[in-house]
Amino acid sequence: MTTSLLPQLSPLMVEDLVRMALTEDLGRAGDITTYATIGPEKQATAAMNSRESGVVAGLPLAEAAFRLIDPAVRFERLTTDGDRVSPGQALARVTGPARAVLSAERVALNFLMHLSGVASYTARFAEAIAGTSAKVTCTRKTLPGLRAVEKYAVRLGGGSNHRFGLDDAILIKDNHIAVAGGVAQAIQAARAYAGHLVKLEVEVDGLDQMREALSVRPDVILLDNMGPDLLREAVAINRLHHGLGAEDYATTPSRVVLEASGNVRLDTIRAIAETGVDYISTSKITMAAPTLDIGLDIAVH
């Protein structure tokens, strides 16, 4: 990913998240272990080392953890968010008052390990569908309070972002359809309500519902829990509905976009992508991502 395309984090949001985490960790009396065992004159140098291969994400939050504890701490980035790293590689170097380094260590590592884990796991899914026209995308299934930074990590891993919340796009799901009285009724009501900049997606669980949706033309149709055979048929229906040849289908921006979801795993995503769908959404890249093993190795002087 080129530097100009890297996702960005708001410094204000980073500071708010890290400040909240530090407040939780330090509690009412601060780091009593460090206060009791380390003198205020002690200085330390530490390296944040990756113990396995992966994709780095979360360095701005790690840096903020040390800076908010003590502005005298110097945080030197040896890698950049989005970099692929190998076991034993140093991601950053931290120097300054030993008390501050030790007190910020856990919060810094928590953010860095979790977000690097999300980026690394996303990369595995993205690599599994390399060469197809499909993109893997995240969902709203994120840890409370961490959605923006988890979605940031997804992009660093080569995935794309779905909506960030209930307010930035319309996604009509099965329960909305049941209450509204049908697919077409729900889409028409949403169209009448939404502003002209709001995208509209509808979830369908069968090809008949898909055809009904196409008749009132949402921006995106979410094909829920359909196997590869049904997905291929859905792509063919969409292509014929728009009067497109197979060679023009993938590059025509005016057609309805198709998203697949359900039963998306590392061993199934390739078959889903090869059906011709545009996006494959999965909560696994955020909710099931293992942390990347990163340690802070310290020397006191």
NORKA-V639932 format. One record per residue. N is the residue number from 0. RES is the residue in three letters. PHI is phi in radians with two decimals (none if undefined). Layout:
n->N res->RES phi->PHI
n->N res->RES phi->PHI
//
This chain:
n->0 res->MET phi->none
n->1 res->THR phi->-1.22
n->2 res->THR phi->-1.00
n->3 res->SER phi->-1.18
n->4 res->LEU phi->-1.75
n->5 res->LEU phi->-1.14
n->6 res->PRO phi->-1.15
n->7 res->GLN phi->-2.13
n->8 res->LEU phi->-1.94
n->9 res->SER phi->-1.21
n->10 res->PRO phi->-1.01
n->11 res->LEU phi->-1.16
n->12 res->MET phi->-1.16
n->13 res->VAL phi->-1.02
n->14 res->GLU phi->-1.11
n->15 res->ASP phi->-1.08
n->16 res->LEU phi->-1.10
n->17 res->VAL phi->-1.23
n->18 res->ARG phi->-1.06
n->19 res->MET phi->-1.10
n->20 res->ALA phi->-1.17
n->21 res->LEU phi->-1.15
n->22 res->THR phi->-1.07
n->23 res->GLU phi->-1.09
n->24 res->ASP phi->-1.33
n->25 res->LEU phi->-1.36
n->26 res->GLY phi->1.06
n->27 res->ARG phi->-1.55
n->28 res->ALA phi->-2.07
n->29 res->GLY phi->1.37
n->30 res->ASP phi->-1.41
n->31 res->ILE phi->-1.18
n->32 res->THR phi->-1.13
n->33 res->THR phi->-1.17
n->34 res->TYR phi->-1.02
n->35 res->ALA phi->-1.36
n->36 res->THR phi->-1.97
n->37 res->ILE phi->-2.10
n->38 res->GLY phi->-1.27
n->39 res->PRO phi->-1.16
n->40 res->GLU phi->-1.45
n->41 res->LYS phi->-1.20
n->42 res->GLN phi->-1.98
n->43 res->ALA phi->-2.49
n->44 res->THR phi->-2.16
n->45 res->ALA phi->-2.39
n->46 res->ALA phi->-2.03
n->47 res->MET phi->-1.63
n->48 res->ASN phi->-1.91
n->49 res->SER phi->-1.39
n->50 res->ARG phi->-1.79
n->51 res->GLU phi->-2.68
n->52 res->SER phi->-1.31
n->53 res->GLY phi->3.06
n->54 res->VAL phi->-2.01
n->55 res->VAL phi->-1.37
n->56 res->ALA phi->-2.68
n->57 res->GLY phi->1.94
n->58 res->LEU phi->-1.03
n->59 res->PRO phi->-1.08
n->60 res->LEU phi->-1.30
n->61 res->ALA phi->-1.09
n->62 res->GLU phi->-1.08
n->63 res->ALA phi->-1.10
n->64 res->ALA phi->-1.07
n->65 res->PHE phi->-1.24
n->66 res->ARG phi->-1.14
n->67 res->LEU phi->-1.25
n->68 res->ILE phi->-1.23
n->69 res->ASP phi->-2.76
n->70 res->PRO phi->-1.06
n->71 res->ALA phi->-1.30
n->72 res->VAL phi->-1.25
n->73 res->ARG phi->-1.81
n->74 res->PHE phi->-1.99
n->75 res->GLU phi->-1.88
n->76 res->ARG phi->-1.37
n->77 res->LEU phi->-1.74
n->78 res->THR phi->-2.37
n->79 res->THR phi->-2.16
n->80 res->ASP phi->-0.90
n->81 res->GLY phi->1.78
n->82 res->ASP phi->-1.23
n->83 res->ARG phi->-1.58
n->84 res->VAL phi->-2.18
n->85 res->SER phi->-2.01
n->86 res->PRO phi->-0.99
n->87 res->GLY phi->1.55
n->88 res->GLN phi->-1.35
n->89 res->ALA phi->-1.43
n->90 res->LEU phi->-1.60
n->91 res->ALA phi->-2.77
n->92 res->ARG phi->-2.13
n->93 res->VAL phi->-2.12
n->94 res->THR phi->-2.36
n->95 res->GLY phi->2.61
n->96 res->PRO phi->-0.96
n->97 res->ALA phi->-1.06
n->98 res->ARG phi->-1.02
n->99 res->ALA phi->-1.16
n->100 res->VAL phi->-1.06
n->101 res->LEU phi->-1.22
n->102 res->SER phi->-1.27
n->103 res->ALA phi->-1.57
n->104 res->GLU phi->-0.91
n->105 res->ARG phi->-1.16
n->106 res->VAL phi->-1.10
n->107 res->ALA phi->-1.04
n->108 res->LEU phi->-1.20
n->109 res->ASN phi->-1.02
n->110 res->PHE phi->-1.14
n->111 res->LEU phi->-1.17
n->112 res->MET phi->-1.20
n->113 res->HIS phi->-1.17
n->114 res->LEU phi->-1.23
n->115 res->SER phi->-1.16
n->116 res->GLY phi->-1.13
n->117 res->VAL phi->-1.09
n->118 res->ALA phi->-1.10
n->119 res->SER phi->-1.18
n->120 res->TYR phi->-1.23
n->121 res->THR phi->-1.04
n->122 res->ALA phi->-1.05
n->123 res->ARG phi->-1.14
n->124 res->PHE phi->-1.18
n->125 res->ALA phi->-1.11
n->126 res->GLU phi->-1.17
n->127 res->ALA phi->-1.18
n->128 res->ILE phi->-1.98
n->129 res->ALA phi->-1.00
n->130 res->GLY phi->1.63
n->131 res->THR phi->-1.70
n->132 res->SER phi->-1.57
n->133 res->ALA phi->-1.47
n->134 res->LYS phi->-2.18
n->135 res->VAL phi->-1.49
n->136 res->THR phi->-2.36
n->137 res->CYS phi->-1.46
n->138 res->THR phi->-2.29
n->139 res->ARG phi->-1.50
n->140 res->LYS phi->-1.45
n->141 res->THR phi->-2.34
n->142 res->LEU phi->-1.22
n->143 res->PRO phi->-0.94
n->144 res->GLY phi->1.55
n->145 res->LEU phi->-1.96
n->146 res->ARG phi->-1.01
n->147 res->ALA phi->-1.09
n->148 res->VAL phi->-1.35
n->149 res->GLU phi->-1.17
n->150 res->LYS phi->-1.18
n->151 res->TYR phi->-1.04
n->152 res->ALA phi->-1.13
n->153 res->VAL phi->-1.01
n->154 res->ARG phi->-1.16
n->155 res->LEU phi->-1.10
n->156 res->GLY phi->-1.48
n->157 res->GLY phi->1.71
n->158 res->GLY phi->-1.61
n->159 res->SER phi->-2.13
n->160 res->ASN phi->-1.76
n->161 res->HIS phi->-1.42
n->162 res->ARG phi->-1.08
n->163 res->PHE phi->-1.53
n->164 res->GLY phi->-2.91
n->165 res->LEU phi->-1.31
n->166 res->ASP phi->-1.86
n->167 res->ASP phi->-1.90
n->168 res->ALA phi->-2.88
n->169 res->ILE phi->-1.74
n->170 res->LEU phi->-2.20
n->171 res->ILE phi->-1.50
n->172 res->LYS phi->-1.79
n->173 res->ASP phi->-1.04
n->174 res->ASN phi->-1.24
n->175 res->HIS phi->-1.08
n->176 res->ILE phi->-1.09
n->177 res->ALA phi->-1.07
n->178 res->VAL phi->-1.30
n->179 res->ALA phi->-1.28
n->180 res->GLY phi->1.81
n->181 res->GLY phi->2.64
n->182 res->VAL phi->-1.11
n->183 res->ALA phi->-1.09
n->184 res->GLN phi->-1.07
n->185 res->ALA phi->-1.15
n->186 res->ILE phi->-1.13
n->187 res->GLN phi->-1.11
n->188 res->ALA phi->-1.14
n->189 res->ALA phi->-1.15
n->190 res->ARG phi->-1.07
n->191 res->ALA phi->-1.19
n->192 res->TYR phi->-1.56
n->193 res->ALA phi->-1.35
n->194 res->GLY phi->-1.27
n->195 res->HIS phi->-1.24
n->196 res->LEU phi->-1.66
n->197 res->VAL phi->-1.60
n->198 res->LYS phi->-1.32
n->199 res->LEU phi->-2.22
n->200 res->GLU phi->-2.14
n->201 res->VAL phi->-2.27
n->202 res->GLU phi->-1.60
n->203 res->VAL phi->-2.24
n->204 res->ASP phi->-2.04
n->205 res->GLY phi->-2.87
n->206 res->LEU phi->-1.27
n->207 res->ASP phi->-1.15
n->208 res->GLN phi->-1.11
n->209 res->MET phi->-1.11
n->210 res->ARG phi->-1.08
n->211 res->GLU phi->-1.10
n->212 res->ALA phi->-1.12
n->213 res->LEU phi->-1.04
n->214 res->SER phi->-1.15
n->215 res->VAL phi->-2.06
n->216 res->ARG phi->0.86
n->217 res->PRO phi->-1.30
n->218 res->ASP phi->-1.32
n->219 res->VAL phi->-2.41
n->220 res->ILE phi->-2.01
n->221 res->LEU phi->-1.68
n->222 res->LEU phi->-1.62
n->223 res->ASP phi->-1.64
n->224 res->ASN phi->0.94
n->225 res->MET phi->-1.85
n->226 res->GLY phi->-1.30
n->227 res->PRO phi->-0.97
n->228 res->ASP phi->-1.11
n->229 res->LEU phi->-1.16
n->230 res->LEU phi->-1.12
n->231 res->ARG phi->-1.08
n->232 res->GLU phi->-1.14
n->233 res->ALA phi->-1.11
n->234 res->VAL phi->-1.09
n->235 res->ALA phi->-1.12
n->236 res->ILE phi->-1.08
n->237 res->ASN phi->-1.12
n->238 res->ARG phi->-1.09
n->239 res->LEU phi->-1.18
n->240 res->HIS phi->-1.04
n->241 res->HIS phi->-1.65
n->242 res->GLY phi->1.14
n->243 res->LEU phi->-1.85
n->244 res->GLY phi->-1.39
n->245 res->ALA phi->-1.04
n->246 res->GLU phi->-1.33
n->247 res->ASP phi->-1.69
n->248 res->TYR phi->-1.05
n->249 res->ALA phi->-1.17
n->250 res->THR phi->-1.83
n->251 res->THR phi->-1.64
n->252 res->PRO phi->-1.32
n->253 res->SER phi->-1.48
n->254 res->ARG phi->-1.41
n->255 res->VAL phi->-1.22
n->256 res->VAL phi->-1.48
n->257 res->LEU phi->-1.95
n->258 res->GLU phi->-2.14
n->259 res->ALA phi->-1.89
n->260 res->SER phi->-2.56
n->261 res->GLY phi->1.72
n->262 res->ASN phi->1.01
n->263 res->VAL phi->-1.64
n->264 res->ARG phi->-2.35
n->265 res->LEU phi->-1.04
n->266 res->ASP phi->-1.57
n->267 res->THR phi->-2.06
n->268 res->ILE phi->-1.17
n->269 res->ARG phi->-1.11
n->270 res->ALA phi->-1.10
n->271 res->ILE phi->-1.15
n->272 res->ALA phi->-1.09
n->273 res->GLU phi->-1.26
n->274 res->THR phi->-1.33
n->275 res->GLY phi->1.83
n->276 res->VAL phi->-1.18
n->277 res->ASP phi->-1.54
n->278 res->TYR phi->-2.31
n->279 res->ILE phi->-2.24
n->280 res->SER phi->-1.70
n->281 res->THR phi->-2.63
n->282 res->SER phi->-1.43
n->283 res->LYS phi->-1.09
n->284 res->ILE phi->-1.23
n->285 res->THR phi->-1.89
n->286 res->MET phi->-1.47
n->287 res->ALA phi->-2.06
n->288 res->ALA phi->-1.28
n->289 res->PRO phi->-1.27
n->290 res->THR phi->-1.20
n->291 res->LEU phi->-1.49
n->292 res->ASP phi->-1.29
n->293 res->ILE phi->-2.28
n->294 res->GLY phi->-2.12
n->295 res->LEU phi->-1.97
n->296 res->ASP phi->-1.79
n->297 res->ILE phi->-2.00
n->298 res->ALA phi->-2.27
n->299 res->VAL phi->-1.77
n->300 res->HIS phi->-2.49
//
